[in-house]
Amino acid sequence: MAWLTQPAVEVIVRYPVPEDEIQRFRETLGTTKPPKPYAFVYGHGLWNDLDLQAHLNWVDTLEQVVQEQLPYLRNKDAFWPRLVITPNAAGVKKPDEWLVSQGNKALSMYEESVKIEDGKRGIEHLGTYNMSLQANMYDGG
């Protein structure tokens, strides 16, 4: 049996997710139940220009792959910790052309929407907007 023995990072930053990235994700997951539960952290940047539906399609695709690879997680009582982290606040160095689509108002509204919609899927949410609001870098760093 082959289990993931150390943290793994898969970079999947677009939707639709390319088939080669899905295949690589499947291979990382394996097919057997590990001795300890996997925890999934979905870090979300600005790749989708804060389009909620694109985010939901992306996360639903990843969740589907996980459940296909690890069918024991389909059980409603399965312990399957999942967390999504949304983007930082826009820093003062953010170019003006992005302030409407990726500025702080758009980011805070997006973060709240992700929290609600992912919550319906049983996914916890860690918003970084408030903790990064006073930062002065390009994207709140």
C-alpha positions as a Markdown table, in Angstrom:
| # | Residue | x | y | z |
|---|---|---|---|---|
| 1 | Met | 0.0 | 0.0 | 0.0 |
| 2 | Ala | 1.3 | 3.4 | -0.9 |
| 3 | Trp | 0.2 | 6.4 | 1.2 |
| 4 | Leu | 1.2 | 9.9 | 1.2 |
| 5 | Thr | 3.8 | 10.1 | 3.9 |
| 6 | Gln | 4.6 | 13.8 | 3.8 |
| 7 | Pro | 2.7 | 16.9 | 2.7 |
| 8 | Ala | 2.1 | 17.3 | -1.0 |
| 9 | Val | 1.5 | 20.4 | -3.0 |
| 10 | Glu | -0.4 | 20.3 | -6.2 |
| 11 | Val | -0.6 | 23.6 | -8.2 |
| 12 | Ile | -3.9 | 23.6 | -10.0 |
| 13 | Val | -4.8 | 27.2 | -10.8 |
| 14 | Arg | -7.4 | 27.3 | -13.5 |
| 15 | Tyr | -10.8 | 26.0 | -14.5 |
| 16 | Pro | -11.4 | 23.9 | -16.4 |
| 17 | Val | -8.7 | 21.9 | -14.8 |
| 18 | Pro | -6.4 | 20.4 | -17.5 |
| 19 | Glu | -6.5 | 16.6 | -17.7 |
| 20 | Asp | -2.8 | 16.2 | -17.0 |
| 21 | Glu | -3.2 | 18.1 | -13.7 |
| 22 | Ile | -6.2 | 16.0 | -12.7 |
| 23 | Gln | -4.1 | 12.8 | -13.5 |
| 24 | Arg | -1.2 | 14.1 | -11.4 |
| 25 | Phe | -3.6 | 14.9 | -8.5 |
| 26 | Arg | -5.0 | 11.4 | -8.8 |
| 27 | Glu | -1.6 | 9.9 | -8.6 |
| 28 | Thr | -0.7 | 12.0 | -5.6 |
| 29 | Leu | -3.8 | 10.8 | -3.8 |
| 30 | Gly | -3.4 | 7.1 | -4.4 |
| 31 | Thr | -6.3 | 4.7 | -4.0 |
| 32 | Thr | -6.2 | 3.4 | -0.4 |
| 33 | Lys | -7.2 | 4.7 | 2.9 |
| 34 | Pro | -4.2 | 6.0 | 4.8 |
| 35 | Pro | -3.6 | 5.3 | 8.5 |
| 36 | Lys | -4.2 | 9.0 | 9.3 |
| 37 | Pro | -6.7 | 11.3 | 7.5 |
| 38 | Tyr | -5.6 | 13.5 | 4.7 |
| 39 | Ala | -6.3 | 17.2 | 5.2 |
| 40 | Phe | -7.0 | 19.3 | 2.1 |
| 41 | Val | -6.0 | 23.0 | 2.0 |
| 42 | Tyr | -7.2 | 24.8 | -1.1 |
| 43 | Gly | -5.3 | 28.0 | -1.5 |
| 44 | His | -7.0 | 30.4 | -3.8 |
| 45 | Gly | -5.2 | 33.3 | -5.5 |
| 46 | Leu | -6.5 | 35.7 | -8.1 |
| 47 | Trp | -6.4 | 33.4 | -11.1 |
| 48 | Asn | -10.2 | 33.6 | -11.6 |
| 49 | Asp | -10.5 | 37.4 | -11.2 |
| 50 | Leu | -12.8 | 36.7 | -8.1 |
| 51 | Asp | -15.4 | 34.9 | -10.2 |
| 52 | Leu | -17.4 | 32.9 | -7.6 |
| 53 | Gln | -18.8 | 30.4 | -10.1 |
| 54 | Ala | -15.3 | 29.7 | -11.4 |
| 55 | His | -14.1 | 29.0 | -7.9 |
| 56 | Leu | -17.1 | 26.7 | -7.2 |
| 57 | Asn | -16.5 | 24.8 | -10.4 |
| 58 | Trp | -12.8 | 24.4 | -9.5 |
| 59 | Val | -13.4 | 23.2 | -6.0 |
| 60 | Asp | -16.2 | 20.9 | -7.0 |
| 61 | Thr | -13.9 | 19.3 | -9.6 |
| 62 | Leu | -11.2 | 18.8 | -7.1 |
| 63 | Glu | -13.6 | 17.4 | -4.6 |
| 64 | Gln | -15.0 | 15.0 | -7.2 |
| 65 | Val | -11.5 | 13.7 | -8.0 |
| 66 | Val | -10.8 | 13.1 | -4.3 |
| 67 | Gln | -14.0 | 11.2 | -3.8 |
| 68 | Glu | -13.5 | 9.1 | -7.0 |
| 69 | Gln | -9.9 | 8.2 | -5.9 |
| 70 | Leu | -10.8 | 7.7 | -2.2 |
| 71 | Pro | -14.4 | 6.4 | -2.2 |
| 72 | Tyr | -14.4 | 5.8 | 1.5 |
| 73 | Leu | -14.8 | 9.6 | 1.8 |
| 74 | Arg | -18.2 | 9.4 | 0.2 |
| 75 | Asn | -19.5 | 8.2 | 3.6 |
| 76 | Lys | -21.3 | 11.2 | 5.2 |
| 77 | Asp | -19.5 | 10.4 | 8.5 |
| 78 | Ala | -16.0 | 10.3 | 7.0 |
| 79 | Phe | -13.5 | 12.6 | 8.6 |
| 80 | Trp | -12.2 | 14.7 | 5.8 |
| 81 | Pro | -10.8 | 18.1 | 6.9 |
| 82 | Arg | -10.9 | 20.7 | 4.2 |
| 83 | Leu | -10.0 | 24.4 | 4.2 |
| 84 | Val | -10.1 | 27.0 | 1.6 |
| 85 | Ile | -7.9 | 30.1 | 1.9 |
| 86 | Thr | -9.0 | 33.2 | 0.0 |
| 87 | Pro | -6.7 | 36.0 | -1.4 |
| 88 | Asn | -5.2 | 38.8 | 0.6 |
| 89 | Ala | -6.5 | 42.4 | 0.6 |
| 90 | Ala | -5.3 | 44.6 | -2.2 |
| 91 | Gly | -2.3 | 46.6 | -1.1 |
| 92 | Val | -1.7 | 50.3 | -1.8 |
| 93 | Lys | 0.6 | 49.4 | -4.7 |
| 94 | Lys | -2.1 | 47.5 | -6.5 |
| 95 | Pro | -2.4 | 49.1 | -10.0 |
| 96 | Asp | -5.5 | 51.2 | -10.4 |
| 97 | Glu | -6.7 | 49.1 | -13.4 |
| 98 | Trp | -7.4 | 46.2 | -11.0 |
| 99 | Leu | -9.2 | 48.1 | -8.2 |
| 100 | Val | -12.7 | 47.5 | -9.5 |
| 101 | Ser | -12.3 | 43.7 | -10.2 |
| 102 | Gln | -9.7 | 42.9 | -7.5 |
| 103 | Gly | -9.9 | 45.8 | -5.1 |
| 104 | Asn | -10.8 | 45.6 | -1.4 |
| 105 | Lys | -14.5 | 45.8 | -1.8 |
| 106 | Ala | -14.5 | 43.1 | -4.5 |
| 107 | Leu | -12.2 | 40.9 | -2.3 |
| 108 | Ser | -14.3 | 41.3 | 0.8 |
| 109 | Met | -17.5 | 40.4 | -1.1 |
| 110 | Tyr | -15.8 | 37.4 | -2.7 |
| 111 | Glu | -14.4 | 36.2 | 0.6 |
| 112 | Glu | -17.9 | 36.3 | 2.2 |
| 113 | Ser | -19.4 | 34.5 | -0.8 |
| 114 | Val | -16.8 | 31.8 | -0.8 |
| 115 | Lys | -17.3 | 31.3 | 3.0 |
| 116 | Ile | -21.0 | 30.7 | 2.5 |
| 117 | Glu | -20.9 | 28.5 | -0.6 |
| 118 | Asp | -17.9 | 26.4 | 0.5 |
| 119 | Gly | -19.5 | 26.1 | 3.9 |
| 120 | Lys | -22.5 | 24.4 | 2.2 |
| 121 | Arg | -20.0 | 21.8 | 0.9 |
| 122 | Gly | -18.6 | 21.2 | 4.3 |
| 123 | Ile | -15.4 | 23.1 | 3.6 |
| 124 | Glu | -14.0 | 25.5 | 6.3 |
| 125 | His | -12.8 | 28.9 | 5.3 |
| 126 | Leu | -9.8 | 31.0 | 6.3 |
| 127 | Gly | -10.2 | 34.5 | 5.0 |
| 128 | Thr | -7.0 | 36.6 | 4.7 |
| 129 | Tyr | -8.7 | 39.9 | 3.8 |
| 130 | Asn | -8.9 | 41.4 | 7.3 |
| 131 | Met | -5.5 | 40.3 | 8.5 |
| 132 | Ser | -3.8 | 41.7 | 5.4 |
| 133 | Leu | -5.9 | 45.0 | 5.0 |
| 134 | Gln | -3.2 | 47.3 | 6.3 |
| 135 | Ala | -0.4 | 45.8 | 4.2 |
| 136 | Asn | 1.3 | 48.0 | 1.7 |
| 137 | Met | 2.5 | 45.6 | -0.9 |
| 138 | Tyr | 0.9 | 44.9 | -4.3 |
| 139 | Asp | -1.5 | 42.3 | -3.0 |
| 140 | Gly | -1.5 | 42.8 | 0.7 |
| 141 | Gly | 1.7 | 40.8 | 1.5 |
